[in-house]
């Protein structure tokens, strides 16, 4: 993976951690995630002024990705209702690179060297280790664990689909822009039954929050989708999940969440995977 791609993905990781902290710090988690979904719209429309629409071969992958994103958003919302950021985030993100590595090798035919595979295992294993540490009250809620794992499966699913789709689209930015316009349509169906009227509130009373959440989230994943076209999916996904290192710092500063020596050890394992990825 080139230095440029590495730096782009690390920047995406920082932005991704930022919007997760925004959602978690919000008293209304459903509003926070919905702000991210609808906050993509203006940036996607702006992007499509400068890039072409994706090739039609990518459209089925866009639909599949949107459905997986919707599942991810629902399970993430439910997990954040029950667990704290430092438990939900690493488990959800930790299983994703491991699953994407399997999918990219056996379904797409990508190859990984031994040091790349070890780097993916270190990053994913460090994230899972973080999640398995006890939460602040000294207990691990099994419901939080299951929802976090389900979130991770959805992440791996849409990451794999977007990696394939972006390559077929012949425009990574156009691919994600179109997906970002379809996603709110599907999410609106969920909100119609869950909380009617929330969309209007987002664009009136909480417009600033919606635009900030959308900017961070849209920029972060647009960078990742571009990186999917430049490097193996497993490596991009693994490096992206180092956002947990940024999330830990943001959670410590803004949410007053404790880290502790064991979490620092897990963070060191993750960081060693990043170093191995670059040295390789």
C-alpha positions as CSV (number, residue, x, y, z in Angstrom):
1,X,0.0,0.0,0.0
2,X,1.5,3.3,-1.0
3,X,2.2,6.2,1.4
4,X,-0.5,8.4,-0.2
5,X,-3.2,5.7,0.2
6,X,-2.1,5.0,3.8
7,X,-2.3,8.7,4.7
8,X,-5.7,9.1,3.1
9,X,-7.1,6.0,4.9
10,X,-5.7,7.3,8.3
11,X,-7.3,10.7,7.7
12,X,-10.6,8.8,6.9
13,X,-10.1,6.9,10.2
14,X,-9.9,10.1,12.2
15,X,-13.0,11.6,10.5
16,X,-14.9,8.3,11.1
17,X,-14.0,8.3,14.8
18,X,-15.2,11.9,15.0
19,X,-18.7,11.3,13.7
20,X,-19.0,8.2,16.0
21,X,-18.2,10.4,19.0
22,X,-20.8,12.9,17.7
23,X,-23.4,10.2,17.6
24,X,-22.5,8.7,20.9
25,X,-22.3,12.0,22.7
26,X,-25.8,12.9,21.4
27,X,-28.7,12.3,23.8
28,X,-30.7,11.0,20.9
29,X,-28.8,8.2,19.2
30,X,-31.4,7.7,16.4
31,X,-31.2,11.4,15.6
32,X,-27.4,11.2,15.6
33,X,-27.3,8.3,13.1
34,X,-30.1,9.8,11.0
35,X,-28.2,13.1,10.8
36,X,-25.2,11.2,9.4
37,X,-27.4,9.5,6.7
38,X,-29.2,12.7,5.6
39,X,-26.2,14.9,6.1
40,X,-24.6,13.0,3.1
41,X,-27.1,14.4,0.7
42,X,-25.7,17.9,0.0
43,X,-22.1,16.6,-0.3
44,X,-23.1,13.8,-2.6
45,X,-25.0,16.2,-4.9
46,X,-22.0,18.5,-4.9
47,X,-19.7,15.6,-5.8
48,X,-21.9,14.6,-8.8
49,X,-21.4,18.1,-10.3
50,X,-17.8,17.3,-10.9
51,X,-17.7,13.5,-11.5
52,X,-19.7,11.2,-13.8
53,X,-22.3,8.7,-12.6
54,X,-21.0,5.2,-12.0
55,X,-21.1,2.6,-14.8
56,X,-24.3,0.6,-14.8
57,X,-22.4,-2.6,-13.9
58,X,-21.9,-1.1,-10.4
59,X,-25.5,-0.3,-9.7
60,X,-26.5,-3.8,-8.3
61,X,-23.5,-3.4,-5.9
62,X,-24.8,0.0,-4.9
63,X,-28.2,-1.5,-4.0
64,X,-26.6,-4.3,-2.0
65,X,-24.3,-1.9,-0.3
66,X,-27.2,0.4,0.7
67,X,-29.1,-2.5,2.2
68,X,-26.0,-3.6,4.2
69,X,-25.5,0.0,5.3
70,X,-29.0,0.2,6.5
71,X,-28.6,-3.0,8.6
72,X,-25.3,-1.5,9.9
73,X,-27.1,1.7,10.9
74,X,-29.9,-0.1,12.7
75,X,-27.7,-2.4,14.7
76,X,-25.2,0.4,15.5
77,X,-28.1,2.5,16.9
78,X,-29.3,-0.4,19.0
79,X,-25.8,-1.2,20.3
80,X,-25.2,2.5,21.2
81,X,-28.4,2.5,23.1
82,X,-27.0,-0.2,25.4
83,X,-23.2,0.0,25.4
84,X,-20.5,2.6,25.6
85,X,-18.4,3.7,22.7
86,X,-15.3,2.0,24.0
87,X,-17.0,-1.4,23.9
88,X,-19.3,-1.2,20.9
89,X,-16.9,0.5,18.5
90,X,-13.9,-1.9,18.7
91,X,-15.9,-5.1,18.5
92,X,-17.9,-3.9,15.6
93,X,-14.9,-2.6,13.8
94,X,-12.6,-5.5,14.9
95,X,-14.4,-8.4,13.2
96,X,-14.8,-6.5,9.9
97,X,-11.2,-6.6,8.6
98,X,-11.0,-10.3,9.5
99,X,-14.1,-11.1,7.5
100,X,-13.1,-8.8,4.6
101,X,-9.7,-10.6,4.5
102,X,-11.5,-13.9,4.1
103,X,-13.9,-12.6,1.5
104,X,-11.2,-10.8,-0.5
105,X,-9.1,-13.9,-0.7
106,X,-11.7,-16.6,-1.3
107,X,-14.4,-14.6,-3.2
108,X,-12.4,-11.9,-5.1
109,X,-9.1,-13.8,-5.5
110,X,-6.8,-11.1,-3.9
111,X,-3.6,-12.3,-2.5
112,X,-1.9,-11.2,0.8
113,X,1.7,-11.7,1.8
114,X,2.5,-13.1,5.2
115,X,3.3,-9.7,6.7
116,X,0.0,-8.2,5.3
117,X,-2.0,-11.1,6.8
118,X,-0.2,-10.7,10.1
119,X,-0.9,-7.0,10.1
120,X,-4.6,-7.6,9.5
121,X,-4.7,-10.2,12.3
122,X,-2.9,-7.8,14.7
123,X,-5.2,-4.9,14.0
124,X,-8.4,-7.0,14.1
125,X,-7.2,-9.0,17.1
126,X,-6.3,-5.8,19.0
127,X,-9.7,-4.4,18.3
128,X,-11.5,-7.5,19.5
129,X,-9.3,-7.5,22.6
130,X,-10.4,-4.0,23.4
131,X,-14.0,-5.0,23.1
132,X,-13.6,-8.0,25.4
133,X,-12.2,-5.9,28.2
134,X,-14.7,-5.1,30.9
135,X,-16.8,-2.0,30.5
136,X,-17.0,0.7,33.1
137,X,-19.5,-1.1,35.3
138,X,-17.5,-4.2,35.3
139,X,-19.9,-6.3,33.2
140,X,-20.3,-7.2,29.6
141,X,-23.8,-7.2,28.3
142,X,-24.4,-10.1,25.9
143,X,-26.9,-8.0,24.0
144,X,-24.3,-5.4,23.3
145,X,-21.9,-8.1,22.2
146,X,-24.3,-9.7,19.7
147,X,-25.4,-6.3,18.3
148,X,-21.8,-5.2,17.9
149,X,-20.9,-8.5,16.1
150,X,-23.9,-8.1,13.8
151,X,-22.7,-4.5,13.1
152,X,-19.3,-5.9,12.2
153,X,-20.8,-8.4,9.8
154,X,-22.7,-5.6,8.0
155,X,-19.5,-3.5,7.9
156,X,-17.6,-6.4,6.3
157,X,-20.5,-6.9,3.8
158,X,-20.8,-3.4,2.6
159,X,-17.0,-3.0,2.5
160,X,-16.6,-6.0,0.2
161,X,-19.5,-4.8,-2.0
162,X,-18.2,-1.3,-2.2
163,X,-14.7,-2.5,-3.0
164,X,-16.1,-4.5,-6.0
165,X,-18.6,-1.9,-7.0
166,X,-16.2,1.0,-6.9
167,X,-13.8,-0.9,-9.2
168,X,-16.6,-1.6,-11.7
169,X,-18.0,1.9,-11.5
170,X,-14.9,3.5,-13.0
171,X,-15.4,6.4,-10.6
172,X,-15.0,5.8,-6.9
173,X,-16.4,9.3,-6.0
174,X,-19.4,8.9,-8.3
175,X,-20.1,5.4,-7.0
176,X,-20.3,6.6,-3.4
177,X,-22.1,9.8,-4.2
178,X,-24.9,7.8,-5.8
179,X,-25.0,5.3,-3.0
180,X,-25.3,8.2,-0.5
181,X,-28.4,9.5,-2.3
182,X,-30.0,6.0,-2.3
183,X,-29.3,5.3,1.3
184,X,-31.6,8.0,2.7
185,X,-34.5,6.7,0.7
186,X,-34.2,3.3,2.3
187,X,-33.5,4.8,5.8
188,X,-36.7,6.9,5.4
189,X,-38.7,3.7,5.2
190,X,-37.2,2.6,8.6
191,X,-37.8,6.1,10.1
192,X,-41.4,6.1,8.9
193,X,-42.2,3.2,11.3
194,X,-39.7,4.1,14.0
195,X,-40.1,7.9,14.3
196,X,-42.1,9.8,11.8
197,X,-41.2,13.5,11.5
198,X,-37.6,13.1,12.4
199,X,-36.3,14.1,9.0
200,X,-38.1,17.5,9.2
201,X,-36.6,18.1,12.6
202,X,-33.1,17.3,11.3
203,X,-33.3,19.9,8.6
204,X,-34.9,22.6,10.8
205,X,-33.9,22.4,14.4
206,X,-30.7,20.4,14.0
207,X,-29.4,21.5,10.6
208,X,-25.9,22.4,11.8
209,X,-25.5,19.1,13.6
210,X,-26.7,17.2,10.5
211,X,-24.3,19.0,8.2
212,X,-21.3,18.4,10.5
213,X,-22.1,14.7,11.0
214,X,-22.7,14.3,7.3
215,X,-19.4,16.1,6.3
216,X,-17.3,13.9,8.6
217,X,-19.0,10.7,7.7
218,X,-19.2,11.3,3.9
219,X,-15.6,12.5,3.6
220,X,-14.3,9.6,5.6
221,X,-16.0,6.9,3.6
222,X,-15.5,8.5,0.2
223,X,-11.8,8.4,0.9
224,X,-12.1,4.7,1.8
225,X,-14.0,3.8,-1.3
226,X,-11.3,5.5,-3.4
227,X,-8.7,3.6,-1.5
228,X,-10.5,0.3,-2.3
229,X,-9.6,1.0,-6.0
230,X,-6.0,1.5,-5.1
231,X,-5.1,-1.3,-2.7
232,X,-6.4,-4.8,-1.5
233,X,-9.7,-4.6,0.4
234,X,-8.4,-6.3,3.5
235,X,-5.5,-3.9,3.9
236,X,-7.7,-0.8,3.4
237,X,-10.4,-2.1,5.8
238,X,-7.8,-3.1,8.5
239,X,-6.1,0.3,8.3
240,X,-9.4,2.1,8.4
241,X,-10.3,0.4,11.6
242,X,-7.4,2.0,13.4
243,X,-10.0,4.8,13.9
244,X,-10.4,3.1,17.3
245,X,-7.1,4.7,18.3
246,X,-8.6,8.1,17.5
247,X,-11.9,7.2,19.1
248,X,-10.2,6.2,22.3
249,X,-8.6,9.6,22.5
250,X,-11.8,11.4,21.6
251,X,-13.8,9.3,24.1
252,X,-11.3,10.1,26.8
253,X,-11.3,13.8,26.2
254,X,-15.0,14.5,25.3
255,X,-16.9,11.5,26.8
256,X,-14.7,11.0,29.9
257,X,-14.4,7.3,29.2
258,X,-11.6,5.4,31.0
259,X,-8.9,3.7,29.0
260,X,-6.7,1.8,31.5
261,X,-3.5,-0.2,31.0
262,X,-5.1,-3.2,29.2
263,X,-6.7,-0.9,26.7
264,X,-3.4,0.8,26.1
265,X,-1.8,-2.7,25.5
266,X,-4.5,-3.5,23.0
267,X,-3.9,-0.1,21.3
268,X,-0.2,-0.9,21.1
269,X,-1.0,-4.2,19.4
270,X,-3.2,-2.3,16.8
271,X,-0.4,0.2,16.3
272,X,2.1,-2.6,15.7
273,X,-0.1,-3.9,13.0
274,X,-0.1,-0.5,11.3
275,X,3.7,-0.3,11.5
276,X,4.0,-3.8,10.0
277,X,1.6,-2.8,7.2
278,X,3.8,0.2,6.3
279,X,7.1,-1.6,6.7
280,X,5.9,-4.4,4.5
